[in-house]
C-alpha cells in the first residue's frame, strides 16, 4: 500500500513538473517559431505553430540592415563596466561589514536591504535631473553608474554572508605569516569566496544586460543604445516586426545562456554560501 502511494505521488509530481515546463517553455517555442518565418507568414490567418517555409534570412537581415552588432557592443560595454565597478565597490564594503564592528553597522545593513526594495521607477525623474546637471545623458558612464547603484545592495548582502561564513582563524593564520589586511583580503578571502564572487558578478552582469528603464530614460543617441533599446526599435507605431523582434531577443539571450552554462556549479554554491549570515 505504501509503495503504491509513493508511486502515485511520484507520478503526480512528474506530470506536474512536465506541465509546468510546457507552460514556461511555450513562449520560447513561439519565439523560435516566429523568428524562422518570413514576414508574410507571420501575419497569416489562421496562424500555425510550425513554420511551413523555414528561413534564416531574418538573422542575416537583422545584422546587416538593422545594425544589431552596434547595440550588442553597447550592451557588452555597459554590462562589463557595471560588473567591474560593482565588484570594485562591493568586495571591500562587504568585507568591512562582515569583519569590523563599528557604530551603525546593523543600520547600514538594514538600509541596504531597504534600498533593494526600492523600484528605480520611483527615482527615475530625480535621477534624470541629476544626470542633466552632471552631463551624463547619452553616456555609457551614466548607465554604468545607475545600474551599479541599484545592484550594489544585493551584491553587498550576498558577499557579506559569504565573508561572514569564513572562519576568522584563517585570517589570523595569514596575519601570523606576515600578511596585512589588504593582502589577506586579496590572497586568502577572495579565493575562498570565489563562488560567491562569481555569483555576484553574474547577477550584476545580467541586471545591466537586461536594463531597459535606464537606457530608455538616459540614452537618446542611436549609436549609444544598448540591445534592449535596440530591440524596442522593432516596435513601431502602426505595426511590429515580430520576426525581427524575436531574432533580436534570441540574440540577447545567448550571452546569458552561455554564462549560466559555464558557471552553473559556482552559481549554485555561491548562492548557498551567501545564505549564511554571520
C-alpha positions in Angstrom: 0.0 0.0 0.0 2.8 2.4 0.9 4.7 1.6 -2.3 1.5 2.3 -4.3 1.0 5.7 -2.6 4.6 6.6 -3.2 4.4 5.6 -6.8 1.2 7.7 -7.2 2.9 10.7 -5.6 6.0 10.4 -7.8 3.8 10.1 -10.9 1.8 13.1 -10.0 5.0 15.1 -9.3 6.5 14.2 -12.7 3.2 15.1 -14.5 3.1 18.4 -12.7 6.7 19.2 -13.5 6.1 18.4 -17.2 3.1 20.6 -17.3 5.0 23.5 -15.7 7.9 23.0 -18.1 5.4 23.2 -21.0 3.9 26.4 -19.7 7.3 28.0 -19.1 8.9 26.9 -22.4 5.9 27.7 -24.6 6.9 31.4 -25.1 10.4 30.2 -26.2 8.7 27.8 -28.7 6.6 30.7 -30.1 9.8 32.9 -30.3 11.7 30.2 -32.3 8.7 29.5 -34.5 8.3 33.2 -35.3 11.9 34.0 -36.0 12.1 31.2 -38.6 9.3 32.6 -40.6 9.1 35.2 -43.4 7.3 38.4 -42.7 4.4 37.2 -44.9 4.0 34.0 -42.8 3.9 35.9 -39.5 0.6 37.6 -40.3 -1.1 34.7 -42.0 -4.6 33.9 -40.5 -5.4 31.4 -39.2 -1.9 31.1 -37.7 0.0 27.8 -37.4 2.7 26.9 -34.9 5.2 25.1 -37.2 6.7 27.3 -40.0 5.9 25.9 -43.4 8.9 27.5 -45.1 11.8 27.8 -42.6 14.1 30.8 -43.4 17.3 32.1 -41.8 17.1 35.3 -43.8 15.9 37.2 -40.7 19.2 36.6 -38.9 21.1 38.0 -41.9 18.8 40.9 -42.2 18.9 41.9 -38.5 22.7 42.1 -38.5 23.2 43.7 -41.9 20.3 46.1 -42.2 19.4 46.9 -38.6 23.0 47.1 -37.3 22.3 44.8 -34.3 26.0 44.4 -33.7 26.2 48.1 -32.5 23.5 47.6 -29.9 25.2 44.3 -28.9 28.5 46.1 -28.4 26.9 48.8 -26.3 25.3 46.3 -24.0 28.6 44.5 -23.6 30.3 47.8 -22.6 27.6 48.7 -20.1 27.3 45.2 -18.6 31.0 44.7 -18.2 31.6 48.3 -16.9 28.8 47.8 -14.4 30.2 44.4 -13.3 33.7 45.8 -12.8 32.6 48.9 -10.9 30.2 46.9 -8.7 32.9 44.4 -7.9 35.4 47.1 -7.0 32.9 48.5 -4.5 31.1 45.5 -3.0 34.2 43.4 -2.1 35.7 46.0 0.4 32.3 47.1 1.5 31.0 43.5 2.3 34.3 42.5 3.9 34.3 45.6 6.1 30.8 45.0 7.3 31.5 41.3 7.9 34.8 41.7 9.8 34.7 45.1 11.5 32.4 46.1 14.4 31.6 49.8 14.1 28.7 52.1 15.2 25.8 51.9 12.7 26.8 48.6 11.2 23.4 46.9 11.6 21.7 50.1 10.5 23.8 50.1 7.3 22.8 46.5 6.6 19.1 47.3 7.0 19.4 50.4 4.9 21.0 48.3 2.1 18.0 45.9 2.5 15.6 48.8 2.2 17.4 50.0 -1.0 16.9 46.6 -2.5 13.1 47.1 -2.1 13.0 50.4 -4.0 12.0 50.3 -7.6 14.0 52.5 -10.0 10.8 53.9 -11.3 10.4 55.9 -8.1 13.6 57.9 -8.5 13.9 58.0 -12.3 12.8 61.6 -12.6 15.2 62.8 -9.9 18.0 60.8 -11.5 17.2 62.4 -14.8 17.6 65.9 -13.3 20.9 64.9 -11.7 22.1 63.4 -15.0 21.2 66.6 -16.9 23.1 68.6 -14.2 26.3 66.5 -14.5 26.1 65.9 -18.3 25.7 62.1 -18.0 22.9 61.7 -20.6 23.9 59.7 -23.7 27.0 58.3 -22.0 27.9 54.8 -21.1 29.1 56.0 -17.7 25.6 57.2 -16.9 24.1 53.7 -17.5 27.0 52.0 -15.6 26.6 54.2 -12.5 22.8 53.8 -12.4 23.0 50.0 -12.8 25.8 49.8 -10.2 23.8 51.8 -7.6 20.7 49.6 -8.0 22.6 46.3 -7.9 25.0 47.1 -5.0 22.7 46.3 -2.1 22.1 42.7 -3.2 25.8 42.0 -4.0 27.0 43.5 -0.7 24.5 41.4 1.2 25.5 38.3 -0.7 29.2 38.8 -0.1 28.6 39.9 3.5 27.0 36.5 4.2 29.8 34.7 2.3 32.7 36.5 4.1 30.9 36.0 7.5 30.8 32.3 6.9 34.6 32.1 6.5 36.3 31.3 9.9 38.3 34.2 11.3 41.1 31.7 12.2 42.1 31.6 8.6 42.8 35.3 8.6 44.6 35.0 11.9 46.9 32.4 10.4 47.6 34.7 7.4 48.4 37.5 9.8 50.9 35.3 11.7 52.6 34.6 8.3 53.1 38.3 7.8 50.1 39.3 5.6 48.4 42.7 6.2 44.7 43.3 5.9 44.8 44.1 2.2 46.9 41.1 1.2 44.8 38.8 3.4 41.7 40.0 1.5 43.3 39.6 -1.9 45.2 36.3 -1.3 43.0 34.5 1.2 39.5 35.8 1.4 38.7 36.4 -2.2 39.9 33.0 -3.5 37.9 31.2 -0.8 34.9 33.3 -1.6 35.3 32.8 -5.3 31.8 31.1 -5.8 30.1 34.0 -4.1 32.2 36.4 -6.1 31.2 34.7 -9.4 27.5 34.7 -8.4 27.5 38.4 -7.6 29.3 39.3 -10.8 26.9 37.2 -12.9 23.9 38.8 -11.1 25.3 42.3 -11.8 26.1 41.5 -15.5 22.6 40.1 -16.2 20.9 43.0 -14.4 22.9 45.5 -16.5 22.4 43.4 -19.7 18.6 43.4 -19.2 18.3 47.0 -18.3 15.6 48.9 -20.2 14.3 51.7 -18.0 17.6 53.5 -17.5 18.5 53.1 -21.2 15.1 54.4 -22.3 15.4 57.4 -19.9 19.1 58.4 -20.3 20.0 57.4 -23.9 18.7 59.1 -27.0 21.6 58.7 -29.5 21.1 55.6 -31.5 24.9 54.9 -31.5 24.8 54.6 -27.7 21.7 52.4 -27.4 22.1 49.0 -25.7 20.5 45.9 -27.1 17.3 46.2 -25.0 16.6 49.6 -26.5 17.7 48.4 -30.0 15.1 45.6 -29.8 12.5 48.1 -28.9 13.1 49.8 -32.3 11.3 46.9 -34.0 8.1 48.0 -32.2 6.6 50.7 -34.5 3.6 53.0 -34.1 1.4 51.1 -36.5 3.0 47.7 -36.7 5.5 45.4 -35.0 8.2 43.5 -36.9 7.7 40.3 -34.9 10.1 38.2 -36.9 12.9 40.7 -36.4 12.0 41.3 -32.8 12.2 37.6 -31.9 15.6 37.2 -33.7 17.0 40.1 -31.7 15.5 38.7 -28.5 17.1 35.4 -29.2 20.5 37.0 -29.8 20.1 38.9 -26.5 19.5 35.5 -24.7 22.7 33.9 -26.0 25.3 35.6 -23.6 23.1 34.9 -20.6 22.6 31.2 -21.5 26.3 30.8 -22.1 27.2 32.4 -18.8 24.8 30.1 -16.9 26.2 27.1 -18.7 29.8 28.0 -17.8 29.3 28.8 -14.2 26.3 26.7 -13.1 28.1 25.0 -10.3 29.7 28.1 -9.0 26.4 29.9 -9.1 24.6 27.3 -7.0 27.4 27.0 -4.4 27.7 30.8 -4.3 24.0 31.4 -3.6 24.1 28.7 -0.9 27.2 30.2 0.7 25.7 33.7 0.6 22.7 32.5 2.5 24.8 32.0 5.7 24.6 35.1 7.9 27.4 36.0 10.2 
